[in-house]
Amino acid sequence: MIESNCGLLCSECSYREPMGCSGCIHIDRPFWADSCPVKDCCTGQQHKHCGQCVKFPCELLKQFAYDEKQGDNGRRIEQCQNWQAN
């Protein structure tokens, strides 16, 4: 089941419940900002997740995946690859 555009596993997110977030594929605007550039790019190209893009993994996704504070050391990229296979 696809949980997000970027490969983040929303079911494992510690902010999901306290923020009332149902995951980015189900919301118009993230709780943490006015918009998400990854979500905007993905949905703008009519993809369910970044793994469907011909530019995958692009620099924008890599920035998110390897961000020092919020990144997951590339785990979301691996998750998009898993979704590609299904």
N, C-alpha and C positions, 0 to 999 in steps of 0.2 A: 504494500500500500504506500503510495506516495504521500509523504507528510508535509513536504515543503518544496519550494522552488530550488533552493540552493543545496539540498541534500541534508540539511539539519534534521535530526530526528526529534520532532516536536514532542513525541511521547516521552522523551528523556530530558526535556528542558525543565529546569527548576523554576523558570518564570511563568510557565504555562498556566498553572492553577492560580497562583496569587494575582496574576495580571488578567485573568479571564480570557486568555488567548486561545483561540481554536486552531491556530496554525496559519501560516501565511497564505496557503492556497484557499483558505476559507474566509479571509478578511480583506478589506480594501486598503487598510492602513495599519502598519505595525504599531504596537504599543510603545515602542522605544524611539520613534521618530515620525516625522510627517510622511515619509516614504522610505522605501528600501530600494536602492539602485539595482540590486540583483533581481528582486521581484519585478520591478518595473521593466527591466530588460527582458526577462524570461516571458512574462505575460504579454509584453509588447510584440514579441515574436511568436506568440500563440503556442508556447511550449508549456508543458506541465512541470518540467524541471530542467535544470541546466544541462543535464546529460543528453537532452534531445537536440542541442545546438551544435552546428557544424564547427563552432569556435571553442567547444568544450575541451579542456577547461580554460576559460579565458582569464585574462589578467585580473579582471574585477572579481571573479569567483576566487581566484588564488589569494587576492588581498584579504578577502573575508575569511577564507579557510586558514590562513597563516598569520592573521592579525595577532599581535603580541598579547592583547588583553582579552579579546573575544573569540579568537580563532580556536580551531580544534585540531590543529596540526595536519590538516588535509583529510580528516575523516569524512567530511561532507562531500568531498570530491569522490572518495571511494564509494559512498552511498549512492551518488548519482550514477556511478558506473554499475552498481548492483541493479539499480532501477532500469538502466539501459538493457540489461541482460534479460529482464522479465517482460 
